[in-house]
Amino acid sequence: MASNEEVTIALRYWVDEKKRRVIVAEASGDLVDVLFSFLTLPLGTIIRLWDSLDGENSSEQQVRPENSSGQQARLGCFKNLFQFGNSSEQQVGLGCIKKLYQSVTDLEPDVFRNNICQKMLHSPRNPLESSCQRLKVKVDDTEPTKYFMCHNCSKKASEKLLVSSFPDVKCDCGSLMRKEIEMLEEPARDDGVFVKGKAMFLIYDNLTVRRSSPSESIKEPLKLGHKKLENPKVDHLDRKKVIFL
């Protein structure tokens, strides 16, 4: 099976060449699932992914010339679709929240209630993690959640058993939760995660999503007042391009 980095999702979009702006894009439910999954990401995860993207961009700028091929110009139009600005705009966008995240890193471990709290803040759990694991392109690279309980309580037939999603948390009995257990999960559906994977959608430059149809995908640019547009362009989005969104 191909790695997650190699999986891509096709995107078809119309460009106003005069204004260098994407008018509307059309994609399957696979991409819309990824877009909607942004709403499930904890804030701490968003900041961590943002920082990792900034690091990759800095590395690429050191090895790539400023004036590259027409593909970069084409992606420039694509980035306009999702209101993706330059690096300085990114910094302003997250603002003080990044400072808050950094504060957790800079604080001494002994100020936290226990040695797990700092890790919890750095790697918050997504409540829809099991659903997001089924996305065609997974943005969140957090390790799948594991569940732990202490050995002592696991041997007791008690109605009140404590479970932790982090190891070495202290149980009420005083022991550390280190025994990994399996949790029952809802069976996965075959078609899509949040929307039907085979359905087609229109995505606008303000990230408005609407159901599409074969006739609407052709007529939509005309509805928006763009009578002379070239044939739609096609791009394939991998994980890195999706994070740009």
Summary of the structure (lengths in Angstrom):
residues: 245
radius of gyration: 22.3
end to end distance: 25.7
largest distance: 72.7
contacts: 627
relative contact order: 0.23
helix: 41%
strand: 16%
